[in-house]
C-alpha cells in the first residue's frame, strides 16, 4: 500500500510527456497481460505448466492448485487462473482510460475495442463467477455514470452503506431462506457460499464489537460437507475441507474486526466515493465502475488479506490517479495557445 501511494504521488512530478509515456507503458503492459491470460485459458495453462516444471515453481504444489503425474504438473486448477482473471477485471477500467494517451483516434478506438473484447472472452471462458459478476456490475455502473454521475455516486453510497451495515443478516439470509436447496445452483460454489456465510455470520454475534482478530476466521475451523450435494440438506455433516475465510469481505470485516472495523470501512468507502466526485467527468465514471467492480469482487470471492488482492486494489486505484493526471495534461494541451 505504501508503494501504491508513492507511485500515485510521483505522477505529479512528471511533465506531460512523461505522463503520456507512463500511460502508454501501462497500457502496453495490460495488453500483454490480457494476451498471456487468454493464451493460458484457451490452451490449458501451457506457460504456467512449462515454467513450473522446467524453470521455477510459481506456487505451492497443493492438491487444490495442481494435478501432478509422475512428478510433473499436468494441470493447473481453475482457481489459480481465477485470480488472474479477477485482477484483470480490476485493472481493466483504468487501463481503458489510458488509451487517451494514443495520438491517433482510430488507434485509440481499435485498442479499446480489442481490450474490452479480449477481457470479456477471458471472463466468460474462465470459471470465475465472481469475475463475471464484477465485470457485469462494473459495465452497468459505467453505463449509469454516462447518464448521471451524481445519481450513480449517490446510488453507490447507499449500496455501500447497506452492504456494510447489514452485512451479517444479509449474509445469513440466503441459507435461512433455503436457497442452498435449489437444485439448479452449483453446490460446490454457490450453495457452499450460502453455507459458509450462514455459519460465519452466526459467529459474529459472539464478539460483535472487537471481532475475532485479523485472519481469526481460520481459528473457527469451519468445514464443508465432503459431498457438495449434501449442502442441499437442512443439517449436512461437515466432514470435508476446512474453510479459512468467509468468502465475503463485508462479512469478514464484521467477523474479524467487529463493529469498530465495519464503521471504519463504512467511512473509508463513503469518503472515497465523495472524493471520486471531484475527479474529471470521464475519470469519475471510470472510478465509479471500478468501485462497483471492486465491491463485487469482495462480496463473494476471496480472503480480504490476500496480498495479490490487496495489490490489485491498490494498483487499480493508483492507475485511476494516473488517468486523472492524464486528463489534466490533455486539458492543458487544449487550453494552450498553440493547440
N, C-alpha and C positions, 0 to 999 in steps of 0.2 A: 504493500500500500504506500509506503514511503517512496519507493521507486516510481510508482504511478504519479504521486503528487509532484515529485521533482521533474518528471518528464513533462507533465502538463504545464508546470511553471516555466519550463525552458522555452515553450512556444512563443512567449512574449519577447524573448531575447533575439529571435531570428528576424532578419529582414524579409521583405515579401518574396524574394527569390528563394531563400532558404525554406520558407513556409511551403511554397509550391513543390519544391524538390522533396521535402519530407512527406507531403501528402501523396505525391506520385509514388514514392518509395513504399509507403504503407499500402497503397492501392495495389502495387505490383506484388507485395508480399501476400495480400489477401487473395489475389488471382492465383498465385502459385499454390497457396494453401487449399483453395477450392479444387484446383486441378488434382492435387495429391489426394484429397479426400474422395473425390469422385472416382479416381482410379482404384483406390483401396476398396470402396464399396462395391463397385461393379465387378472387380476381378478377385474378390475374396482376400483382401489384405496381402498382396504379394510383397510389397515393400517392407511392411512391418515384419512379416514372417522371415524374409531373407535377412534383414538386419539382425533380428533376434537370434536366428540360427547360425549366422556366419560372422557377425561383427561384434555386437554388444547387446546384452539384454536391455530391453526398453521398459520392462515392467516385471512385477513379481509373477513367477510361474505358478499362480494359484489355479486350481481346477475351474473356478468360476470365470477365469480370464482366457485360458488357452486349453487346447487339446494336444497332448503330446503322445506321439507314437514312435517307439524305438529311439527315444531321446531327442526327437526333432518335433518342433512345433508345426503341426499340420493345419491348425485352425485357430483363429483368434475370435473369441466370443464377441457377440454384437455389443455387449455393454462397454467394451473398450472403445469402439468406434463411436458409440453414442455420445461419449464425452467430446470427441472431436466435432460432431455434428452440433452439439449444444453450444460449444464455443463459436462455431461458425454463425449460428443464429444470433448470438450476442454481438459479434463483430461486424455483421453484415450491414446494418443500417448506417453506422458511422463510415464504413468503407464505401458505401454507395455515394455518400456526400463528397468523398474525395475525388470523384470523377469530375467535379467542377474545376479541378486543377488542370485538366486536359484542355489544350487550346482549341482544338477543332471540335465543333458541335457534333458532327457526325461520329467522331471517335468517342466522345462522351456518351452519346446515346447507345452506341454499339457495346461499349464496355459495360454500361449499366444494365442493359438488357441481358447480356451474356451472364453477368454475375447473378442476377435475380433468377434466371432460368437454371443455371448450374446449381445454385444453392437450393432451389425448390426441388430439383431432382435428388440431391443428396438427402434432403429431409424426408422425401417421400419413399425412397428406397431403403432408408435406414430403418431400424427397429425402435427408434426413439419416439415414443408417443409424446413425451414431454417437449421435444424439439418441435414436433408438428403443431402442438397447441401454441407454443411460444411464437413460432413463425406466423401462424394464422392470426393470433391476437395482435402481434406487432403490426402486421399489414392492416388489420382492421382499425387500429388506433391511428396509423398513418393516414388512412383514408378519412377518418373522423377529423383529424387535425387540419386536413385540407379544407374542410367545411367550416370549422370554427376552432381556433386554437384555445380560446378561453374556455369554451364549454368542454372541450376534451380534457383540459387540465383540471377543471373542477370535477369532472367525472372520475378522473384518476385519483384525485384527493379523496373523494367519497369512497371509492372502491378500496383504496389503501387503508383508510380508517376502519372500514367494516372488516377487512381481512385481518388486520392486526388486533382489533378489539375483540372480535368474536371468533378468533381462530380456533379456540378449543371446542366450543359447542358445534361449530360448523364442521370441524374435522370428524367429530363423533357421529354426526347426523346421518351420513350415508349408510353406515353399519347399523345404526339404530332403526333406520327405515327398511332394512333388509335388502338393500341394493346389491349386496355381495351374493345374493341368491339368484340374481338374474343370470340365466344360462348363456346369454349372448355376450356377456362380458368375459374377457380373457382372465381366467382365475389366477394365473401366475403373476399378473401385473396389476390390473385394475382392482379385482376383488382383494388381492393381497394388500393393496394400498388402503382399502377401506378397513381391513382387519387391523393393520398397523396403526392407522390414525386413531381408531377407537381405543385401542389398548394404551397407546401413548397418551391420548387425551385424558384418560382416567387417571394416569399417574400425575398429571399436572396439579390436581387438587390436593395432593399430599404436601407439596411445597409451593404454593401458588405465588408467594411474594419473591423469594430468592431463587427458586428453581433448584435443580439438582447439580448445577455446575456445567461448565463447558465440556462437551462430549460425555456428560453424565448419562446420556441415554444408553451408552454401551453397558453401563453397570446394571441396567434393568434386566438384561439377559432375556428379552422378549424373543420368542421363537415362533416360526410359522409351521403349519402342518406339513409333514413330509410329502403328502399328496395334495397338490394345489386344489383339486376338485373338492376336498373336504372343507375349503373355505366357504362353500355354499351351505354348510350345515350351521345350526344355531350355536353349538358349542364344540368346535373342532378340537381335536387333540393336537397340541403344539409339540411336535416331536421332530421338527425339521430344522432348517438353517436358522441361525441366530440373526436378529435384526439389530444393526448397530446404531441406527438413527431413524427418525420418524418419516423420512422421505417427504418432508414438508417444512420449509424453513420458518413459516409463520408459527406452526405448532412447535417446532424445535426451539424457537426463541422463548416461547412461554414455558416449555418444559425445562430447558437448561438455564435460562436467565431470569425466569419468573416475570411477574408483572412489572418489575423495575426495567428489565431488558426490553419488554414489549413496549413500555412507554417511551423509552429511548429510541427504539426502532421506528415507532409511530412518528415521533417528532422529526427524526432524521429524514424519513420519506417525505413528509409534508414540506420540510424546508427545501429539500431537493426539488420538489415539484414547483415550489414558489420561485426558486432560482431559475428553473427552466423557463419560466415566464419572462425572464429578462433577456433571453437569447434572441438572435435574429430569427425571423419567421420560419425559414426553411430548416435551420438548425433546431429550432424549438419543436417543429413537427417530428424531426428525427429523434430528438431526445424523448419526446412523449412515447414514440414507438418503442424505443429501447427500454424505457422504464416499464412499459407493459410486458414486453418480452422477458425482461429480467425477473419480473414478479411471477410470470407464468412458469418460468424455469424453476423458481424456488418453490412454487406451490405443490409440485408433485414429483420433483426429481431427485435431488442429491443432498448430501450432507452439507450443511452450511459452512463447515470448517475445512472443507477440502481445498487444498492450495490451488489446484488448477481452476476451480470455480471462482475463487477469490481473484485470481489473476485475470480471468476472462472478464469479470465485472469491472475490475479496476482499469484495465487497458481499454475496454469499450468506452468507459466514461472519459478517460484521457483522450481517446480518439474524438469524442464529441467536442472537447475543448479545442482540439486541433481544427476541427471543422468550423468552430466559431472563429478562430483566428483566420482561417482561410476565407471565410465570408467577409471579415473586416478588411482583409487585403483586397478582395475583389471590389468592395465598396469604395475603397480609397482609389483604386485604379479608375473607376467610373467617374469619380469626382475630380481627378487630376486634370489640369488644363490640356495635357497632350492626349487624353483618352479619346 
